Amino acid sequence: MKKIKVGGVPEHFNLPWHLSIENGNFSKENLTVTWQDFPGGTGAMCKALREKEIDVAIILTEGFVKDSIAGNPSKIVQTYIETPLIWGIHVDAKSNYKQITDIQNTKAAISRYGSGSHLMAYVNAQQQAWNTNELSFEVVGNLNGAIKSLHEGTSDYFMWEHFTTKPLVDNGTFRRIGDCPTPWPCFVIAVREELLEQEPESIQKMLQVINTKTTTFKQKENIAELLAERYEQKLEDITKWLNITEWSQQQISNDTLTKIQNQLFDLDIIDKKVDYSSLVYNM
């Protein structure tokens, strides 16, 4: 069996992968697919792709585009989540920050440079008409690091997926002062180019399995209850999330990648733009 190592964040978006592994769907196609959680998010996955620790990443679109342009030898094989990611803007619940305008010129906690939490701080600042050159950051590693940093005052706000962090809002750890949706499809599937060249049929089979699963995922009986239990979410929150989330089985469009590159370039996050073929691999 061909072994494929897949990485992604430990969030509800990725349950189709876990179910496909647990149910033996990949094994039926003569594939051994293993999963590795990356609580540190996109920056950690980009590093793992570069160092061949994983073969495939379910990764934030803008974060991968940035790292690909910077030399990551991997390519997008398709969009995974078509809808935007809703980034909650969080502060410590005991802080004096009550609204987004209060955090201008304060320090953002980020999982690492090049991560979604880093890039979206720029997107939010641009939307608020702040001077992005004045942004400052504290690297905290992951969500637990952010909780500690905000509580201790070494940073002031933290952007992370709205529903993943909602239990922390509900229990009084965080206060959410706003949301910032990505202006594009939020997750793509990226694969190391070496594997694409050596095992294109295996990657094609992997995509067929996961696409079959995601096509009917929302219709699965009691799926909301399963998600709520596995990810320790309130059923009402998971139901709301399911209603606004759409999986994709298609390749990302040239127009979308142009839009992302234009925005990243305008924010000085990337120093050049590249051709569509430099970022994607069409199966």
C-alpha positions as CSV (number, residue, x, y, z in Angstrom):
1,M,0.0,0.0,0.0
2,K,1.2,3.5,-0.8
3,K,1.6,5.6,2.4
4,I,0.5,9.2,2.4
5,K,1.0,11.5,5.4
6,V,-1.6,14.2,5.7
7,G,-1.6,17.1,8.1
8,G,-4.3,19.6,9.2
9,V,-5.6,21.6,12.1
10,P,-7.5,19.8,14.9
11,E,-10.8,21.4,13.9
12,H,-14.2,20.3,12.7
13,F,-13.5,21.1,9.0
14,N,-11.3,18.0,8.9
15,L,-13.7,15.3,10.3
16,P,-14.2,13.9,6.7
17,W,-10.6,12.9,6.7
18,H,-10.8,11.2,10.1
19,L,-14.0,9.3,9.1
20,S,-12.4,8.2,5.8
21,I,-9.4,6.8,7.6
22,E,-11.5,5.2,10.4
23,N,-14.0,3.6,7.9
24,G,-11.2,2.2,5.7
25,N,-12.2,4.2,2.7
26,F,-8.5,4.9,1.7
27,S,-7.5,1.3,2.4
28,K,-10.0,0.1,-0.2
29,E,-8.0,2.1,-2.7
30,N,-4.7,0.5,-1.6
31,L,-3.7,3.6,0.3
32,T,-2.4,3.9,3.8
33,V,-3.3,7.5,4.8
34,T,-2.2,8.7,8.2
35,W,-3.2,12.0,9.9
36,Q,-1.1,14.4,12.0
37,D,-2.7,17.3,13.9
38,F,-1.0,20.7,13.7
39,P,-2.3,22.9,16.5
40,G,0.2,25.5,15.4
41,G,-1.7,25.9,12.1
42,T,-0.6,26.9,8.7
43,G,2.9,28.1,9.5
44,A,3.7,24.8,11.1
45,M,2.3,22.8,8.2
46,C,4.3,24.8,5.7
47,K,7.4,23.9,7.6
48,A,6.4,20.3,7.7
49,L,5.8,20.2,3.9
50,R,9.2,21.8,3.3
51,E,10.9,19.2,5.6
52,K,9.0,16.3,4.2
53,E,7.4,15.5,7.5
54,I,4.0,15.3,5.7
55,D,3.1,14.8,2.1
56,V,-0.2,16.6,2.1
57,A,-1.6,19.6,4.0
58,I,-5.2,20.8,4.5
59,I,-4.0,24.4,4.7
60,L,-5.2,28.0,4.7
61,T,-5.2,29.3,1.2
62,E,-3.5,32.7,1.8
63,G,-0.9,31.1,4.1
64,F,0.1,28.5,1.5
65,V,0.2,31.0,-1.3
66,K,2.6,33.1,0.7
67,D,4.9,30.2,1.5
68,S,4.7,28.7,-2.0
69,I,5.9,32.0,-3.5
70,A,8.7,32.0,-0.9
71,G,9.9,28.6,-2.3
72,N,7.8,25.8,-0.7
73,P,8.1,22.9,-3.2
74,S,4.4,22.0,-3.0
75,K,1.3,22.8,-5.1
76,I,-2.4,23.2,-4.7
77,V,-4.4,20.2,-6.1
78,Q,-7.8,21.6,-5.2
79,T,-9.9,23.7,-3.0
80,Y,-11.1,21.9,0.2
81,I,-13.5,24.5,1.8
82,E,-15.2,26.8,-0.7
83,T,-16.6,29.2,1.9
84,P,-14.7,31.9,3.9
85,L,-13.2,31.2,7.2
86,I,-14.7,33.4,10.0
87,W,-11.8,34.7,12.0
88,G,-12.9,35.8,15.5
89,I,-11.0,38.7,17.0
90,H,-10.4,37.8,20.7
91,V,-9.1,39.6,23.7
92,D,-8.7,38.5,27.3
93,A,-12.1,38.5,29.0
94,K,-10.8,40.7,31.8
95,S,-9.1,43.2,29.5
96,N,-10.4,46.7,28.9
97,Y,-10.8,46.1,25.1
98,K,-14.5,46.2,24.2
99,Q,-14.5,46.9,20.4
100,I,-12.1,46.6,17.4
101,T,-11.1,50.2,17.5
102,D,-9.7,49.7,21.0
103,I,-7.0,47.3,19.7
104,Q,-5.5,49.7,17.1
105,N,-1.7,50.0,17.8
106,T,-1.7,47.1,20.2
107,K,0.1,43.7,19.9
108,A,-1.4,40.7,18.1
109,A,-0.7,37.2,19.3
110,I,0.2,34.9,16.3
111,S,0.9,31.2,16.1
112,R,4.0,32.0,14.0
113,Y,5.1,34.3,11.2
114,G,3.4,33.3,7.9
115,S,0.5,31.7,9.8
116,G,-3.2,32.6,9.2
117,S,-3.3,34.5,12.5
118,H,-0.4,36.6,11.2
119,L,-1.7,37.3,7.7
120,M,-5.3,37.9,8.8
121,A,-4.1,40.6,11.3
122,Y,-3.0,42.5,8.2
123,V,-6.2,41.9,6.4
124,N,-8.2,43.1,9.4
125,A,-5.9,46.2,9.8
126,Q,-6.5,47.0,6.1
127,Q,-10.2,46.7,6.5
128,Q,-10.1,49.0,9.5
129,A,-8.0,51.5,7.6
130,W,-5.1,51.1,10.0
131,N,-1.5,51.6,9.1
132,T,-0.3,48.1,8.6
133,N,3.4,49.1,9.1
134,E,2.5,49.8,12.7
135,L,1.4,46.2,13.4
136,S,3.4,44.4,16.1
137,F,3.3,40.7,17.0
138,E,4.0,38.2,19.7
139,V,4.6,34.6,18.6
140,V,2.6,32.2,20.9
141,G,2.7,28.9,19.0
142,N,-0.9,27.8,19.3
143,L,-4.3,28.5,20.9
144,N,-3.0,27.5,24.4
145,G,-0.1,29.9,23.9
146,A,-2.5,32.7,23.0
147,I,-4.6,32.1,26.1
148,K,-1.5,32.4,28.3
149,S,-0.2,35.5,26.4
150,L,-3.4,37.4,26.5
151,H,-3.9,36.6,30.2
152,E,-0.4,37.7,31.1
153,G,-0.6,40.8,28.9
154,T,2.4,40.0,26.6
155,S,-0.1,40.4,23.7
156,D,-3.5,42.1,23.3
157,Y,-5.6,40.3,20.8
158,F,-5.6,37.0,18.9
159,M,-7.4,36.0,15.7
160,W,-8.5,32.4,15.4
161,E,-11.5,30.5,13.8
162,H,-14.7,31.7,15.3
163,F,-16.3,28.4,16.2
164,T,-13.2,26.7,17.5
165,T,-12.7,29.5,20.0
166,K,-16.3,29.9,21.0
167,P,-16.1,27.6,24.0
168,L,-13.4,29.9,25.3
169,V,-15.7,32.9,24.8
170,D,-18.6,31.0,26.5
171,N,-16.5,30.1,29.6
172,G,-15.1,33.6,30.1
173,T,-11.5,33.0,28.9
174,F,-11.8,35.2,25.8
175,R,-14.0,38.1,24.8
176,R,-14.8,38.3,21.1
177,I,-14.9,41.9,19.9
178,G,-15.5,41.2,16.2
179,D,-15.1,38.9,13.2
180,C,-13.1,39.1,10.1
181,P,-14.0,36.6,7.3
182,T,-11.4,35.7,4.6
183,P,-12.3,37.3,1.3
184,W,-11.7,33.9,-0.5
185,P,-12.2,30.1,-0.1
186,C,-10.4,29.3,3.1
187,F,-8.8,25.9,2.8
188,V,-6.9,24.1,0.0
189,I,-5.3,20.8,-0.3
190,A,-1.5,21.2,-1.0
191,V,0.8,18.3,-1.9
192,R,4.6,18.1,-2.2
193,E,5.7,18.3,-5.8
194,E,8.0,15.3,-5.4
195,L,5.0,13.1,-4.6
196,L,2.9,14.6,-7.4
197,E,5.7,13.7,-9.8
198,Q,6.3,10.2,-8.4
199,E,2.7,9.1,-7.3
200,P,0.1,11.1,-9.3
201,E,-2.3,8.1,-9.4
202,S,-2.1,7.7,-5.6
203,I,-2.9,11.4,-5.0
204,Q,-5.8,11.1,-7.5
205,K,-7.2,8.1,-5.6
206,M,-6.8,10.0,-2.3
207,L,-8.7,13.0,-3.7
208,Q,-11.5,10.7,-5.1
209,V,-12.0,9.2,-1.6
210,I,-12.1,12.5,0.3
211,N,-14.3,14.2,-2.4
212,T,-16.8,11.3,-2.2
213,K,-16.9,11.8,1.5
214,T,-17.3,15.6,1.5
215,T,-19.9,15.5,-1.3
216,T,-22.4,13.9,1.1
217,F,-20.9,14.9,4.5
218,K,-23.5,17.4,5.5
219,Q,-26.3,14.9,4.7
220,K,-24.8,12.2,7.0
221,E,-27.3,11.2,9.7
222,N,-26.6,12.8,13.0
223,I,-23.5,14.6,11.7
224,A,-24.1,17.7,13.8
225,E,-24.3,15.6,16.9
226,L,-21.1,13.7,16.0
227,L,-19.2,17.0,15.3
228,A,-20.4,18.6,18.6
229,E,-19.3,15.6,20.6
230,R,-15.9,15.2,18.9
231,Y,-15.0,18.8,19.0
232,E,-16.6,19.7,22.3
233,Q,-19.0,22.2,20.8
234,K,-22.5,23.2,21.5
235,L,-24.9,21.6,19.1
236,E,-26.4,25.0,18.2
237,D,-23.0,26.3,17.3
238,I,-22.1,23.3,15.1
239,T,-25.4,23.6,13.4
240,K,-24.8,27.2,12.6
241,W,-21.3,26.4,11.4
242,L,-22.6,23.6,9.1
243,N,-25.1,25.9,7.6
244,I,-22.4,28.4,6.4
245,T,-19.7,25.9,5.4
246,E,-19.4,24.3,2.0
247,W,-16.8,21.7,1.0
248,S,-15.4,21.8,-2.6
249,Q,-14.3,19.1,-5.0
250,Q,-12.9,21.5,-7.6
251,Q,-9.6,23.2,-8.3
252,I,-9.1,26.7,-7.2
253,S,-9.7,29.3,-9.9
254,N,-7.1,31.6,-11.5
255,D,-9.3,34.6,-10.6
256,T,-9.3,33.6,-6.9
257,L,-5.5,33.2,-6.8
258,T,-5.1,36.5,-8.6
259,K,-7.3,38.2,-5.9
260,I,-5.3,36.6,-3.1
261,Q,-1.9,37.6,-4.6
262,N,-3.1,41.1,-5.2
263,Q,-4.1,41.6,-1.6
264,L,-1.0,40.0,-0.2
265,F,1.2,42.1,-2.5
266,D,-0.6,45.3,-1.5
267,L,0.0,44.4,2.1
268,D,3.7,43.8,1.5
269,I,3.3,40.2,2.6
270,I,4.7,38.9,-0.7
271,D,7.2,40.7,-2.8
272,K,6.2,39.3,-6.2
273,K,3.2,37.6,-8.0
274,V,3.5,34.4,-9.9
275,D,1.7,32.5,-12.6
276,Y,-1.2,30.3,-11.8
277,S,0.8,27.2,-13.0
278,S,3.4,28.0,-10.3
279,L,0.9,27.5,-7.5
280,V,-1.4,24.7,-8.8
281,Y,-1.2,21.2,-10.1
282,N,-4.1,20.0,-12.2
283,M,-4.8,16.3,-11.7
